[in-house]
Amino acid sequence: MHKICAYYSDRFLDDYDTVDCENPYRVADVYTRIKDIADFRQPPPCPFEDLTLCHSTRLIESVQSDAGLFEVARLAAGGAMAAAQASLEAPSFALVRPPGHHAGFDFNGGFCFFNNIALATRKLLATGAVRSALIVDIDLHYGNGTINIFRDEEAVQFANIQAFTREEFFAELERAIDGAQRFDVIGCSAGFDTYIKDWGQLLHTDDFNRIGYLLASSHPHLFSVLEGGYYVPDLGKNVRAYLEGILEACS
């Protein structure tokens, strides 16, 4: 692979109502840093009926009350769903915002409105494209929304990587992907707020390269969805390192 399939829309630059740290500059910086190694494609909006695969009508309507936010959030979910489908051919990446892993069946929070990776995974299962999935969450914060949605679903295994040292982080990651071939697809909630200059103060840029390499080496069908990462000056650099690790594993 010379480039990675990536889903992105300029609508992700919209300044919708959210917290200051989850701003359009995040995806703008990533786009600029990865555009030479990414094959960008426009995401389709997630249909309303597909949102109900993971969320209650009450929650969907609460987001719908802000028309601008609703359209962008549907595109983020649609980008993740398209990336998941594309990963059945080759690894892919959804460069989307808002993030999603804190959105559960009937709640949201943590700058998240719809659970992008959960919707993407559930859509693959619902259409019969896959029968099982592993979701690995490398974000600093626990993917409480994702586990809420899949807690009773045997077809989906959720691994949340949380550690206090780099050594612990990689030990947890390697345990999570041990035997990954048992699953039909891997989805990664790709958060970068574990970065040494970000809130987590844990990982270095080269570590994200290693993460991408390990994930892609463990399974040919990998899709990644952007979650956190708030130190904007280095966010694009870190995402690029992660994607380069994936490309290296696939070369």
Sequence and secondary structure as in RCSB ss.txt:
>XXXX:A:sequence
MHKICAYYSDRFLDDYDTVDCENPYRVADVYTRIKDIADFRQPPPCPFEDLTLCHSTRLIESVQSDAGLFEVARL
AAGGAMAAAQASLEAPSFALVRPPGHHAGFDFNGGFCFFNNIALATRKLLATGAVRSALIVDIDLHYGNGTINIF
RDEEAVQFANIQAFTREEFFAELERAIDGAQRFDVIGCSAGFDTYIKDWGQLLHTDDFNRIGYLLASSHPHLFSV
LEGGYYVPDLGKNVRAYLEGILEACS
>XXXX:A:secstr
  SEEEE  GGGG   SS TTS HHHHHHHHHHHTTTEEEE      HHHHTTTS HHHHHHHHTSHHHHHHHHH
HHHHHHHHHHHTTTS EEE  SS  TT  SS  BTTBSS HHHHHHHHHHHHTS S EEEEE SSS  HHHHHHH
TT TTEEEEE   SSHHHHHHHHHHHHTTGGGSSEEEEEE  TTBTTSSS  B HHHHHHHHHHHHHH S EEEE
E     HHHHHHHHHHHHHHHHHHH 
